[in-house]
Amino acid sequence: MPIGIGILALSTSLAAIFAAVQSQSSSEPFRSGGFAHAPEGALDIENVPAPFFRDPIFDGAADPSVVWNDREQAWYVFYTQRRANQQLPGVSWCYGTKIGIAKSIDGGKSWDYFGTAKGLSHKFPAETYWAPHVFFADGKYHMFVTFIPKIAIQDWSGKGRITYFTSRDLTNWKFIRDVDVKSDNVIDPGVVQLRDGRWLMVFRDDNAGVKSAKIISKDLEHWMRIGDTIGSTAHEAPVVLFWKDKFWLFVDEWRGIGVFESSDGLNYTENSLILDTPGKREDDCFLGGHPGVALAGDRAFVFYHCHAGRAVEQGPVLGRIDSHEYKRSSLQIAELEIIDGKMTCNRDKYAK
């Protein structure tokens, strides 16, 4: 066979193979990253206790981020370990915090305290870590977390930054870098993978009206600021779930959890408000705060913290910010549903 014909035939064959692979991959449903994916039935929501977890050290578990460990068939929840039961001045009980870990090996029916994440330090005399976002990708676990190099006393001071760690075992963490978000006063990172493979990070930017700002990356290390902020009112704690062929953004509006929807993960419109009315379960009688999200099969779940002691029906405790009852927070799980295009959440659906 002449060389030219052989090269042409080889090129045609390679093109056919590439087309077949491309056709095969394009026929597969898109699977986003940046949040927990577990098998169908991995979360026994009907038998998850309420609350499912209270921090046994300081009783201030908040800002949950949930991870599924497929090798262990276990759920991990990372959270801000607020020092709620300590007699500390001002707001300092929310500072000097570490990242706590809770773990379940029985589908969420029981949870054990697993200590705190090791290796999270910038070698400052005083350090505060808030609002972790943890997920699995490319053979390892990734954590983006708020870092503040101080312990504030009387006000919510200290400019936050977002810092990046990785881990192989969900216990020991290695510092990678601080994230350049083009702002010097940010908290609450949330990460999701877009349809084109790039990663989107949403976070609260205090320099942009206390709303969700956006940066984008191809490798989780180098980021570019994009677009305007999301939403018309101030909020915090953004996190994104890809479910039912849409991106769903959840934010804490301090009156419940605001939900936004998007087809591309970049441009969002308001959809609904959830966890805005008290629930009937134990410790679930106040607004849902700072959500985390997960899938188990095709069912979606929201993890959130609740300040049960701040509920109006608790009477004189309301407003007493120096009391343990006012400061404490516990973690809850509820199932998400879409009804007539609106995101809904009946937090009492499995109340005992």
Sequence and secondary structure as in RCSB ss.txt:
>XXXX:A:sequence
MPIGIGILALSTSLAAIFAAVQSQSSSEPFRSGGFAHAPEGALDIENVPAPFFRDPIFDGAADPSVVWNDREQAW
YVFYTQRRANQQLPGVSWCYGTKIGIAKSIDGGKSWDYFGTAKGLSHKFPAETYWAPHVFFADGKYHMFVTFIPK
IAIQDWSGKGRITYFTSRDLTNWKFIRDVDVKSDNVIDPGVVQLRDGRWLMVFRDDNAGVKSAKIISKDLEHWMR
IGDTIGSTAHEAPVVLFWKDKFWLFVDEWRGIGVFESSDGLNYTENSLILDTPGKREDDCFLGGHPGVALAGDRA
FVFYHCHAGRAVEQGPVLGRIDSHEYKRSSLQIAELEIIDGKMTCNRDKYAK
>XXXX:A:secstr
  HHHHHHHHHHHHHHHHHHHHHHHHHS     SSEEE TTSS GGG  SSSB  TTTSBEEEEEEEEETTTTEE
EEEEEE  TTS  STTGGGSS EEEEEEESSTTSS EEEEE BT     SS EEEEEEEEEETTEEEEEEEEESS
  SSSS S  EEEEEEESSSSB EEEEE   S SSEEEEEEEE TTS EEEEEEEGGGTSEEEEEEESSSSSEEE
EEEEESSS  EEEEEEEETTEEEEEEE SSSEEEEEESSSSS EEEEEES S  SSTT  S  EEEEEEEETTEE
EEEEEE GGGSGGGGGGTT TTSHHHH BEEEEEEEEEETTEEE  TTTT  
